[in-house]
Structure formats: C-alpha cells, structure tokens
Amino acid sequence: MSVRYFDQNNGVSHFRLWVGRRLIGEWAADDHLPTAKVGGSSSTRRTIAGVRLRTGDPIRIEGVPDGGEAAAFDYVEIQPEAAGPATLTRP
C-alpha cells in the first residue's frame, strides 16, 4: 500500500495510516524537497509492505500540519505483493 503525499519545505507534517483499527504506518514529512507549494515538486510517496486487507476495512489517513506545511495527500494506492496476487480475506 502506498500513500502519495506532499512534503513542502516550510514545516514537518506528521501522518498516520490506519486500516480498520490497526495503525500500519506513521511518518514525518521531513524530506528536503525544493518548494513550499503543493504540486509536482513536493510530491512524494510512502510505501508500506505486507498490509493485509479484509473486505470492508476502512482506510484512514491522519495528517497533522506543521508551520506552513499543510499535511496534504493525493491518493492511496493498493498493489499486490511482488510474489503474487493480492488476497482479500473475509472477516
């Protein structure tokens, strides 16, 4: 699972990624990208491997802004594991 988000250079936002009630990732947007604007130059990605999804699992992203950085994100991408197809398990 990957999150495309924006890491502006005027703050250090923090993100958390939840699947259901499970916290599966958290990180600080502290790369050194060249702009304070939300756009292609501040776009980056965080990938979390080994995420197991069940039918009906809600996916939630929490972003906490800092300074001038907005904690903005673009999308969540769900990809199968490299070794084979993705598997949905029923609750």
N, C-alpha and C positions, 0 to 999 in steps of 0.2 A: 504494500500500500504506500502510495506517495502523496505528499501534500505539496502543491506549488503555492508558494507564498512570496511576499515582497519584503526584502531586507534593506530598508533605507539606511542611509549613513548618518542620520540625526537622532539616534536613540537605539535602545536594545530592547525590543519587544520580546515577550515570552509566549510560547504556545504549548498547549496540551492537546493530545489526540486521544479520544475515547471511543471504544467500540462497546456498546452496551454499557455496563458498569465497570468495564476494565480500562484502566489507563494504560495505553500501549506505547505512548511516546510523549516526551516533553523536551523542549529545546529552547535556546535563546537565539534570537536573530542577531547574531553578532559578527557576521562576515564583514569584510571591508569592500563593499560594492561602491561604485562611483557616483551615486546620486541620492538625493533626498526625496525624489519623486517616486510615486508608484508607477511602474512601467517596465519595459523590457530590460533596462539596465539594472533594475533592482530585483528582478525575478530570479528566484532560486527554488530548490526542491529539497525536501527531506523524505527519505525512503526508510520504511520500517519493514523488515522482513519477518516472515513467519506468523503473520496475522491470520488467525482463524476466524472466519465469519460464519454466523448461523443465520438462517432465514429470519428476517425481522429485526436483526440487530441494528439499532440506531448508531450512526456515526456522528460524533460531535467534535468540533474544534473550538477550543477556547483560546482567545488571543488577548493579551494584556499589553496595551500600548505603553510606550516609554518615550519621553521627550517629544520630538516631532514625529516619531515613527508610529504609524497607525495600526500595527498588527494586522495588516490586510493580507488576505489569502485569495487565491484564484480558484483552485479546484482540488478535489481528491481523486486520485486515480487508483483503481483496484486492478492489479495484474496477477496472473497466475504465478506460482513459484516456478523457478527456472527448470526444475526437474520434471514438471508435469502440469496437467491442467488444474485449475482452481477447484476446490471442493467446498460446497456448501453443506453444512451438517444441520439437520433438523433438531430443534430443541426437544 
